[in-house]
Amino acid sequence: MKDINVYKLIAEKMSSMTKAQQKLGRYILQHPNQVTFLKVGELAEEVGVGDATVVRFAVQLGFSGYPALQERMQVSLQQQLSTAEKMYLSEEVYKDEAQGIQQIFHGEQANIQATMKQLDMNAFHQVVQDIVGAGRVYIIANRSAKALGIFMHYYLAMMIDKVEMIELIEEQADTLYGLNEKDLVIGISYARYTKRTTEVFSYAKDKGAKTAALTDNWASPLVPHADSVLTAESQMPALINSFVGPLSVINALLIYTGREKQSGFEKKLQDLEEVWDTFGVFE
């Protein structure tokens, strides 16, 4: 069982499990980042099952006990499932037509709770100060995380003068000319992590720029190159990632950045309102 991804194994074994074990399995699939470091009693309490159920669950999967399962979960957390494998997980977890939608919403609520619980407040305030004090701010985001980057760039551009969104480095490499210690580079990437985001983020660190990683866990490839790390729960057993937690962190960063920039920001907003009124931007 050395090379198997344990989350895929759980999905495959779900149909042969007891109801209590299925409940435990669904919880693990929906909250892989949270579960990985929980002890037997802590996991049992979170799910609402007995300690014995957790132990039997591990044995049912072919492990000698929960410690062996836990070790494998920690390894599997770093293995990125393919799109097809995530689709398979989705079919197993949400197979109950009547309960599936409810489970998705409950999963999103749990992601918000987990994000709030794990948020490093010192790192959060440091990133706000780094944004406010930066000569230039660069946002690096690709593929699905691009949506988060565009949202963040849109509002940051209202608050500060020099903000760049980097999507295609092949076409925007010149933008990074002169990158230095006065600049801040924000890397946004959640599993499956995009290679290009990590490469550009690493380059920024090598050039001496301050770096802030918005990612899902401390095993993320962005972390070794980050001065500040803000994690948010993004996992769900489905084709897509959950961006409820990450977007909440970005919302909080924008709100606190706006507070720090309030004096100059208010004047800029007034000027923008005049432009919007002139061209009838809003109804």
LINKA-V345121 format. One line per field, one symbol per residue. burial: 1 if it has 16 or more other C-alpha atoms within 10 Angstrom, else 0. A space follows every 10 residues. Layout:
burial = ???
This chain:
burial = 0000111101 1001001000 1111111111 1111110001 0011001010 1011111101 1010110011 0111111110 1000110111 0111000000 0011001101 1101110010 0001011101 1101111111 1100110111 0110010111 0011111000 0000010011 0011111111 1111011101 1101100011 1111111001 1110110111 1111111110 1111111011 0011011101 0000100000 0000000000 000
